[in-house]
Amino acid sequence: MWRIGRLARMTGVSERTLRHYDAIGLLPPAAVSPGTGYRWYGAAELTRLERIRGLRRLGLSLSRIAELADAPDARLRAALTETVAGLRTSIAELTAAVQAAEDRLADPSGLLPQRATVGARTLRVRRGHVGHPSGLAALCGDEPARALLTWLPGAPAGGFDAAVTVPRGEPLTLPGRAVVRAVVPAGAGLVASGRALFGWVDRHGLAVDGPTLEEHLVDGDGGAATVLEIPVRRSGEPGWYPARPSDVPERSTVKEQT
């Protein structure tokens, strides 16, 4: 039999780890000297230790190994199948996180776009056509609009249709849809932020699928935030939402929402 130090040197496992395995009941020694407290290990413990190490390399936790160390192979295979599925999910999530972080580092705008699904809503709007984003101020008039919609396939490169919310405007229903949305950072320009969000949509293989929404929100304490929202679909997929405001049905069964 071998003392704990000898077993550690034989296997490359630290004495601290071996003591921990003993403490949690995963690998108790074959014997403990009554007077000195020395731990003694034999061939059976060596075999069990190598099995534990092998299962650790397969991605199993110590608690799971405690359940499976003496289990039949069929049960072990079932556990490994679950582990592989979990690891693949973790890899996909980490890969997506890395890509998102790299995309943020490459984008100086400060936006943090998020994908979401939003419900249907009906707005009261006044429609118009502008030749340049600077013309939106005239469309809004003296009263700042709570929401502004623009019909653009991407960053503006010419004239486009638009609509602003007004108290007694005509109803315009936006259906439930998949969107990319972002809060405009403090001090960032709206036009620059809009261009950056269109760029994000394009880089991620998405296409615009309806009117973009610029919404100005104010809370009860006077705090303000501007949210940009672009309805999207996968590039190459057919679009289903009308491309122009004139194509949107005048009547809707959706109740008006505030």
N, C-alpha and C positions, 0 to 999 in steps of 0.2 A: 504494500500500500504506500501511498505518497502523501506527504504533508502538503498543505495548501500552496506553499511557495514552489514546490517541485511541480505540481500540476499547472500552476500559472506559467512557469517557464516552458513546460512541455507543449502547452496549447496556445500560448500568446495571449491568454486572457488574464487581466490584472487580478491581484488578490482582492482588491476592493470589489470588483464585479462578482467574484466567486462568493464573497461574504454576503453581497446583496442577494444573489440567487438563493443562498441559504436562508436569509432573513424572510424572503417572500415564499419560501417553501418550494421553489422551483428545482433546486439542486442541493438537497441536504447532504452532508458528508456521510460516508459509511460509518464512521465512528468519531467520537470526540473524547480525547484523553481526560479522565476525571480530574486529575490534579493540575494539568497545565492548560487545558482548554484547547489543545491543538486539534485541528480538524484533519481527518485522514480520509483519503479518497482511493477507490479501487477502480478496476477496469469497468465495472458497471457505471460508475459515476463519470468516468472519462467518455464512455459511449454516449451517455445521456447529454453530457456537455456539448459534444460535437453535434448531436441532433438539435440541441437548442440553438447553437450557432448557425446551423444550416437553415432552420426555420426563420431565424432573424433575418438572414440574407434574402429570404423569400418575401419579406415585408410584413411578417406577423409581429404583433405586439407581444410583450412578455406575458400579459394576462391571457392572450389568445393561445400562446404557446403552452401555458400551464394547462389549458383545457385539452390541447391536442397532442402533447408530447407522447402520450401513451395511447392515443386514439388509433383505430384502424385506418388503413390507407384511404378507403373510400370517404371517410369523414374528413380527412386531411385534404383530399382533392376538392371536396365541396367548399371547404373554407378557403382554399387557395383561389378557386374560381371567383368567390366573393371579393377576395383581396385584390385580384387583378382588375376586376371591374372598378373597384374603388380607386385604385392607383391610376387607372386610365382617366377617370373623372378628374382626379386631382391634377394630373398632368395637363389635361385640357384647360382646366381653370387657371393653372399657373401660366400656361402658354398665352392664354387670353390676357392675363394680367401683365405679362411682359410686353406683349404687343401694344396694349393700351398705354403703358408707361413710356414705351419708345415713341409712340405717336404723340403723346403729350410733350415729350422732350423736343420733338421736331417742330412743334407748333408754338410760336411765340405769343399767340393770342390770349392765353390764359383760360380758354374755355375748357370745361370738363363735360363733354357731351354724354348723354345717357340715352339708351334705347328704352322705350316704354310703349304700352298700349293705353290709349286714352278713350274715354267714352264719347258718345255723340253729344253734340250741343248745338243750339240754335242761337245765332247772333242777329241783331238788327244792324244793318250796314247801309252805307252810301257807297256806290260803286264809282269807279273812274279809271282813267288811263293816264299814265305818266310817261314822259319820255326819258326820265332819269331819276335815280333815287332822291335827288334833291327836290323833285316835284312833289314828294309825298307830304311835305309840310303844308303846301297849298291845298291838297286834298283833305287834310285833317281840319283845316280852318283854324279859327281862333281858340276853340276848345280842344285841349289835347285829347287824342283818341285813347280809349282804354285798350283797344286792340286794333291791330292793323294786319290785313291779309294781303299777300302778293302772290300772283300767279307767275311763277318763275321756274324753269327747268334747272336752273343753276344760278351762279353769281350773275347779277344783272350786267348785260352787255348792250342794252338798248331799251326801248320802251316796253312797258308791261302793264297788264291790268292789275288793279288793286281795289281794295275796299276798306273802309274805316267804320268802326262801330259808332252809331249815333242813336239817340233815344227813340226816334220815330222812323227809323230806317226800314227797309224791306227785309224780311226774314231770309237768312242764309244758314242752311243746316250743314254742319260738318259731321260726317258719320264717325262712328267708332273706327279707329285706325291705329296702325303702327307708326310711331314717330321717333325722331331723334330730337332731343330737346336739351337746352343749356341755359343756365342763368348767365347773363352778361356780367362779367367782372366789373367791379367798381372802377371807374375811370376809363373803361374801354369804350371805343366808339361803336355805335350800333351797326353802321355799314361795314366796318372792318370785321366785327364779330359775326355778322351775317355771312360775309364772304368766307370766313374761317370755318363756319359750320357747314356751308355748302362743300368746302374742300374736304371736311371730315367725311361727309356722306359719300363723296366720290371715291375717296381713298379706301373706304370699307365696302366697296362693291355694291352700293345702294343707288337707287334712282329716286328722284322726287316724284311723289304720287298724289299731288294735290296742292292746294294753296298753303304757303307758309304762313305762320302766325307769329306776330310780335305782340306780346301782351304785357301791359304795364300794370303791376300789382302794387297796392298800398295796404298795409295792415292798419289795425286800429290805433297804433302809436305813431303813425305817420312814416313808418319805414317803407321804403320802396324797393322793388326789384323788377327787372325786365327779363322775361323769359322768351327765348326764341324756340320755335317748334317747326320742324319740317316733317311732313308725312312721307314715308318711304316704303319702297318695295325693293326686292332683289333686282339688280340690273339684269335685263333679259326677260324678266317676267312681265306679262301684259299688265298695263295699268288699268284701273277700273274707275278711278275718280275723275270727274270732268276736268279738263285741262283749263277751261276759261270760265270766268264767273257767269257769263251768259248761258253756259250749259247747265248751271245748277238749277234744279227744279225750283219754281217759285213757291210751291206748296210743300208742306212737310207735316208728317204726323208726329214728329218729335216735339215735345213740349219745350218751350223756351227756357233756357237755363241762365242763371246769372253767375 
